[in-house]
């Protein structure tokens, strides 16, 4: 009887934990880290030892590593599985409808790239990230990377290799008619990945804040992260406004009509911080914009995976600020390279909270930033990413999905014969 009661209580607590908002868990983790730091609990950043011999990392470092050590391989496995299952279940061509929808996916993403570079240029003087010397990365070791080496680094990065592997793996699965099974496995993987993040993101926030606060100037380092909201919000707001205006023109309705259709979806996206979790609200938004919800489903579902204009803006801005803090010199051509790299990486990012943060490391290393500093920056960014940055990205990602789908279908039915029909 005691064992049954214990099992029931354990299941009950686990269910309660997974039903708790990730935002609330992150706030609690951040509050705990700040509270313990205020109480002088510096032992959290001291390496654990036994008998005078250091045996392992500090508690704070272990908490941070609970997310960042397994996140990369899990993310790459998820990318391979997702792309492979999509290829394996694909039938025929994309169709005339999707071509039109895809035009908006790409168009809005390119607009996001331009406005992100503009926002960085306007606010490039913000001291958001610390000098690499604060973590022992000597600026004397800095080496400028040539254009050809940067391109090679992009094409041969671990993420790009995962994308190539996904395409080949998908073709193999399709050859043996395993598409449906692969698709189910991909859904299971994504569900498990979300549960994994529910545990590890709060731990990473606790560890990262604890480590940062216990460094000299730690409070200032964390406080300096928040000004990134200025260019972040500026770029995303401008892209969103242009999307709303374009949608209003194409739909032949006023701006108020578009806002009434998409604002409820935005609230769901902000609260869940997940493109996948927002899919039901996206369907309703498409329906409210005049596109049949059932007909729209395949397009905005694909968009939840590949149409990540908000993620593109986030990766691009954070990459540029990190490169500047590290001491790299770069011009507009370099920013465009990072922009297209962010576009590719955003497309491959999972539609789950803060999962794209780890991809920042790949971009930075390929651009000449040391792996040590790239890891340090990623740990800092996670402290505010789940609180606000990822939520802004998700809102823009999902709004682009619904408006791109509705606009593409509207153009299709206006001129259905300009492309071969589905």
Buried (B, 14 or more C-beta within 10 A) or exposed (E): EEEEEEEEEEEEEEEEEEEEEBBEBBBBBBEBBBEBBEEEBBEBBBEEEEEEEEEEBBBBBBBBBBBBEEBBEBBBBBBBBBBBBBBBBEEEEEBBBBBBBBBBBBBBBBBBBBBBBBBBEEBEEBEBBBEBEBBEBEEEEBEEBEEEEBBEBBEEBBBBBBBEBBBEBBEBBBEEEBBEBBBEBBBEBBEEBBEBBBBBBBBBBBBBBBBBBBBEEBEEBBEBBEBBBBBBBBBBBBBBEBBBEBBBEBBEBEEEBBEBBBEEBBEBBBBBBBBBBBBEBBBBBBBBBBBEBEEBBBBBBBBBBBBBBBBBBBBBBBBBBBBBBBBBEBEEEBBBBBBBBBBBBBBBBBBBBBBBBBBBBBBBBBBBBBEEBBBBBBBBBBBBBBBBBBBBBBBBBBBBBBBBBBBBBBBBEEEBEEBEEE
